[in-house]
C-alpha cells in the first residue's frame, strides 16, 4: 500500500467518515473513495470493516 492509503486505513480505523478523512487530508471525497477502492482491491476485501481489520494486521 502507498503511504497515503495507509493513512486512509488508519483514519478508517478511528471510525472517520469519508468526508472527515477528506477534510483531515485536504482531499476531495472522490479522492478518498478512489484510495478506498484501491485499498479494498489490494487487501482483497469488500467493505470498510474488513479493510480496517486486514489493513491494520498488515501494518503491524
N, C-alpha and C positions, 0 to 999 in steps of 0.2 A: 504494500500500500504506500501511496505517496504521503509525505508529511501532512499535507492538507487533509487527506482522507482520514488519517489517524486522529487529527484534531477534531474532525467532524464526529468520528466514533466516540471520542471521549466526551464531547458535548452531548451526544445522544445518551450516553450512559448517565449523565447528570439529569436526564429527563427533559431536556430542552426541546422545544418545537422547532420545525424548520425555520420559522420566522425568527425565533430567538437565536438560533445558530447563525442565520444570515446577518442579523444585527451585530452579533458578537464578532464576526469575522469580516464585517463590512462587505458582504456579498449580497447578490440578489437571491431570492428564494429559489429561482430557477437553477442557479448555480449550485446551491446546496442540494437540490434534488438530483442534479447531474452527479455530484460527488456520491450521493447515497446509492444511485443506480450502479455506479462503478464499484462501490464498497460491497453491495449485495452480490454482484457478479463475482468479485474476487473471493469473497468468503463463502460463496455458494449457498446463500440464504435468500429468503424472500420476504422478510419483514424486519422491522426495527429491533424487536426484542432479540431475535436470533442474531442479528448483526452485532448487537451490543455484547451478547454472551460470547460469541465466537471471536469477535474483534478484540475484546479485552483479553481473552485467553491467548490469542496470537501475539499480543503486545507484551505479555509478561514473560 
